[in-house]
Amino acid sequence: MLPQADLAAVLEDELFAVRARAGPDSYPKPALEYLTDWADPARGWLRKFYPPGSDDPHFDLTPPTEKAIAWL
């Protein structure tokens, strides 16, 4: 479980590195848009939720995503 701001910052750093290698048009969206896409029920890779007592959204992996990663 990671707060949205922390996860977005880490992902933005990774996107910066990928763009430096693959070109600036690679993965053109900001990190937060990717997180929103990945948490969309149509994809279901991440779960976006608000822990009790928090106004900040958090993310964690869904069980199918955990299973796929374990398989890899």
Backbone as a printed PyTorch tensor [residue, N CA C, xyz], in Angstrom:
tensor([[[  0.8600,  -1.1670,   0.0000],
         [  0.0000,   0.0000,   0.0000],
         [  0.9070,   1.2300,   0.0000]],

        [[  0.7040,   2.0850,  -0.9950],
         [  1.5030,   3.3100,  -1.0990],
         [  0.5860,   4.5040,  -1.3220]],

        [[  0.9140,   5.6240,  -0.6780],
         [  0.1470,   6.8450,  -0.9400],
         [  0.3350,   7.2820,  -2.4010]],

        [[ -0.6940,   7.8740,  -2.9500],
         [ -0.6670,   8.3060,  -4.3400],
         [  0.5280,   9.1920,  -4.6410]],

        [[  0.8260,  10.1600,  -3.7980],
         [  1.9230,  11.0960,  -4.0600],
         [  3.2640,  10.3630,  -4.1350]],

        [[  3.4830,   9.4170,  -3.2380],
         [  4.7470,   8.6630,  -3.2350],
         [  4.8720,   7.7880,  -4.4760]],

        [[  3.8030,   7.0660,  -4.7930],
         [  3.8380,   6.1780,  -5.9490],
         [  3.9800,   6.9700,  -7.2480]],

        [[  3.2820,   8.0850,  -7.3610],
         [  3.3900,   8.9150,  -8.5590],
         [  4.8010,   9.4740,  -8.7210]],

        [[  5.4370,   9.8480,  -7.6150],
         [  6.8070,  10.3790,  -7.6900],
         [  7.7890,   9.3100,  -8.1700]],

        [[  7.6640,   8.1000,  -7.6520],
         [  8.5420,   6.9980,  -8.0730],
         [  8.3020,   6.6640,  -9.5400]],

        [[  7.0350,   6.6040,  -9.9380],
         [  6.7150,   6.3030, -11.3310],
         [  7.1980,   7.4100, -12.2550]],

        [[  7.0700,   8.6480, -11.8470],
         [  7.5410,   9.7670, -12.6770],
         [  9.0510,   9.6790, -12.8970]],

        [[  9.7920,   9.2920, -11.8580],
         [ 11.2380,   9.0950, -12.0080],
         [ 11.5420,   7.9860, -13.0160]],

        [[ 10.7870,   6.9130, -12.9380],
         [ 10.9950,   5.7950, -13.8680],
         [ 10.6320,   6.2030, -15.2940]],

        [[  9.5500,   6.9370, -15.4570],
         [  9.1620,   7.4180, -16.7810],
         [ 10.2330,   8.3510, -17.3560]],

        [[ 10.8150,   9.1730, -16.5190],
         [ 11.8900,  10.0580, -16.9610],
         [ 13.0560,   9.2320, -17.5130]],

        [[ 13.4290,   8.1800, -16.8010],
         [ 14.5300,   7.3160, -17.2460],
         [ 14.1920,   6.6050, -18.5510]],

        [[ 12.9670,   6.1290, -18.6690],
         [ 12.5510,   5.4460, -19.9040],
         [ 12.5660,   6.4170, -21.0690]],

        [[ 12.0680,   7.6110, -20.8620],
         [ 12.0520,   8.6130, -21.9340],
         [ 13.4610,   9.0160, -22.3390]],

        [[ 14.3810,   9.0350, -21.3960],
         [ 15.7730,   9.3700, -21.7140],
         [ 16.3870,   8.3090, -22.6270]],

        [[ 15.9940,   7.0540, -22.4340],
         [ 16.5210,   5.9640, -23.2630],
         [ 15.7610,   5.7990, -24.5750]],

        [[ 14.4340,   5.8760, -24.4940],
         [ 13.5960,   5.5260, -25.6440],
         [ 13.0800,   6.7260, -26.4300]],

        [[ 13.3070,   7.9120, -25.9350],
         [ 12.8310,   9.1090, -26.6250],
         [ 11.7080,   9.7820, -25.8660]],

        [[ 11.5650,  11.0760, -26.0610],
         [ 10.5980,  11.8510, -25.2880],
         [  9.1320,  11.5200, -25.5720]],

        [[  8.8620,  10.8540, -26.6820],
         [  7.4750,  10.4950, -26.9970],
         [  7.0510,   9.1820, -26.3590]],

        [[  7.9930,   8.4850, -25.7270],
         [  7.6650,   7.2320, -25.0510],
         [  6.8870,   7.5240, -23.7750]],

        [[  5.8020,   6.8320, -23.5900],
         [  4.9640,   7.0120, -22.4070],
         [  4.7130,   8.5010, -22.1470]],

        [[  3.9150,   9.1140, -22.9960],
         [  3.7650,  10.5760, -22.9720],
         [  2.9250,  11.1420, -21.8170]],

        [[  2.1440,  10.3030, -21.1520],
         [  1.2720,  10.8300, -20.1010],
         [  2.0350,  11.0080, -18.7860]],

        [[  1.5340,  11.8860, -17.9210],
         [  2.1300,  12.0020, -16.5840],
         [  1.8260,  10.7540, -15.7470]],

        [[  2.6230,  10.5390, -14.7370],
         [  2.5020,   9.3340, -13.9000],
         [  1.1000,   9.1640, -13.3260]],

        [[  0.4970,  10.2300, -12.8620],
         [ -0.8170,  10.1260, -12.2350],
         [ -1.8690,   9.5930, -13.2080]],

        [[ -1.7560,   9.9480, -14.4700],
         [ -2.7110,   9.4230, -15.4620],
         [ -2.5300,   7.9170, -15.6420]],

        [[ -1.2970,   7.4470, -15.6290],
         [ -1.0680,   6.0020, -15.7240],
         [ -1.6460,   5.2900, -14.5080]],

        [[ -1.4400,   5.8340, -13.3250],
         [ -1.9880,   5.2070, -12.1260],
         [ -3.5090,   5.1400, -12.1940]],

        [[ -4.1260,   6.2160, -12.6540],
         [ -5.5820,   6.2330, -12.7970],
         [ -6.0360,   5.1800, -13.8020]],

        [[ -5.3340,   5.0730, -14.9320],
         [ -5.6690,   4.0570, -15.9370],
         [ -5.5240,   2.6480, -15.3670]],

        [[ -4.4510,   2.4090, -14.6550],
         [ -4.1730,   1.0650, -14.1380],
         [ -5.1270,   0.6750, -13.0130]],

        [[ -5.7260,   1.6680, -12.3540],
         [ -6.6940,   1.3890, -11.2950],
         [ -8.1300,   1.3280, -11.8190]],

        [[ -8.3220,   1.6300, -13.0790],
         [ -9.6520,   1.5630, -13.6840],
         [-10.1640,   0.1190, -13.6080]],

        [[-11.4190,  -0.0830, -13.2540],
         [-11.9490,  -1.4460, -13.1660],
         [-11.8080,  -2.2510, -14.4540]],

        [[-11.7560,  -1.5860, -15.5990],
         [-11.5860,  -2.3090, -16.8620],
         [-10.2270,  -2.9920, -16.9400]],

        [[ -9.2420,  -2.4390, -16.2540],
         [ -7.8990,  -3.0490, -16.2260],
         [ -7.7120,  -3.8420, -14.9450]],

        [[ -7.9400,  -3.1780, -13.8190],
         [ -7.8780,  -3.8550, -12.5350],
         [ -6.4980,  -4.2730, -12.0750]],

        [[ -5.4700,  -3.5590, -12.4960],
         [ -4.1060,  -3.9120, -12.0870],
         [ -3.7930,  -3.3660, -10.7090]],

        [[ -4.3600,  -2.2020, -10.3820],
         [ -4.1670,  -1.5740,  -9.0830],
         [ -5.5230,  -1.3150,  -8.4450]],

        [[ -5.5050,  -1.2180,  -7.1290],
         [ -6.7070,  -0.8320,  -6.3840],
         [ -6.4280,   0.5290,  -5.7660]],

        [[ -7.3130,   1.4710,  -6.0400],
         [ -7.2050,   2.8130,  -5.4500],
         [ -8.2380,   2.9010,  -4.3370]],

        [[ -7.7830,   3.3170,  -3.1720],
         [ -8.6820,   3.3670,  -2.0220],
         [ -8.2220,   4.4370,  -1.0410]],

        [[ -9.0760,   4.7480,  -0.1100],
         [ -8.7810,   5.7190,   0.9350],
         [ -8.7620,   4.9860,   2.2770]],

        [[ -7.5860,   4.8650,   2.8850],
         [ -7.5360,   4.2130,   4.1980],
         [ -8.3600,   4.9960,   5.2240]],

        [[ -8.8340,   4.3230,   6.2480],
         [ -9.6010,   5.0210,   7.2850],
         [ -8.8010,   6.1980,   7.8560]],

        [[ -9.4560,   7.3340,   7.9520],
         [ -8.8490,   8.5200,   8.5180],
         [ -7.9220,   9.2770,   7.5900]],

        [[ -7.8940,   8.8960,   6.3060],
         [ -7.0000,   9.5570,   5.3490],
         [ -7.7990,  10.1700,   4.2100]],

        [[ -7.3760,  11.3680,   3.8170],
         [ -7.9820,  12.0140,   2.6470],
         [ -7.1510,  11.7770,   1.3960]],

        [[ -6.0210,  11.1080,   1.5620],
         [ -5.1220,  10.8470,   0.4470],
         [ -5.3580,   9.4520,  -0.1100]],

        [[ -5.5440,   9.3400,  -1.4300],
         [ -5.7260,   8.0140,  -2.0010],
         [ -4.4380,   7.1950,  -1.9030]],

        [[ -4.6070,   5.9070,  -1.7810],
         [ -3.5050,   4.9490,  -1.7380],
         [ -3.7500,   3.9170,  -2.8290]],

        [[ -2.6870,   3.2290,  -3.2010],
         [ -2.7730,   2.1770,  -4.2080],
         [ -2.1200,   0.9070,  -3.6760]],

        [[ -2.6630,  -0.2230,  -4.0890],
         [ -1.9720,  -1.4840,  -3.9020],
         [ -2.3130,  -2.3830,  -5.0820]],

        [[ -1.5840,  -3.4750,  -5.1980],
         [ -1.8120,  -4.4130,  -6.2890],
         [ -3.0850,  -5.2030,  -6.0380]],

        [[ -3.7910,  -5.5310,  -7.1000],
         [ -4.9460,  -6.4050,  -6.9650],
         [ -4.4500,  -7.8510,  -6.8830]],

        [[ -5.2500,  -8.7510,  -6.3290],
         [ -4.8260, -10.1550,  -6.2560],
         [ -4.4410, -10.7690,  -7.6110]],

        [[ -5.1880, -10.4960,  -8.7090],
         [ -4.7450, -11.0480,  -9.9950],
         [ -3.3780, -10.5180, -10.4370]],

        [[ -3.0910,  -9.2600, -10.1300],
         [ -1.7850,  -8.6970, -10.4800],
         [ -0.6940,  -9.3580,  -9.6560]],

        [[ -0.9420,  -9.5590,  -8.3730],
         [  0.0220, -10.2490,  -7.5200],
         [  0.2850, -11.6560,  -8.0350]],

        [[ -0.7630, -12.3310,  -8.4530],
         [ -0.6240, -13.7040,  -8.9760],
         [  0.2050, -13.7090, -10.2570]],

        [[ -0.0320, -12.7390, -11.1360],
         [  0.7370, -12.6720, -12.3910],
         [  2.2150, -12.3890, -12.1100]],

        [[  2.4990, -11.5050, -11.1810],
         [  3.8750, -11.1970, -10.8390],
         [  4.5500, -12.4120, -10.2190]],

        [[  3.8510, -13.1220,  -9.3530],
         [  4.4210, -14.3270,  -8.7470],
         [  4.7270, -15.3740,  -9.8100]],

        [[  3.8700, -15.4670, -10.8150],
         [  4.0830, -16.4330, -11.8810],
         [  5.3480, -16.0850, -12.6900]],

        [[  5.5710, -14.7940, -12.9000],
         [  6.7540, -14.3640, -13.6450],
         [  8.0020, -14.6740, -12.8750]]])
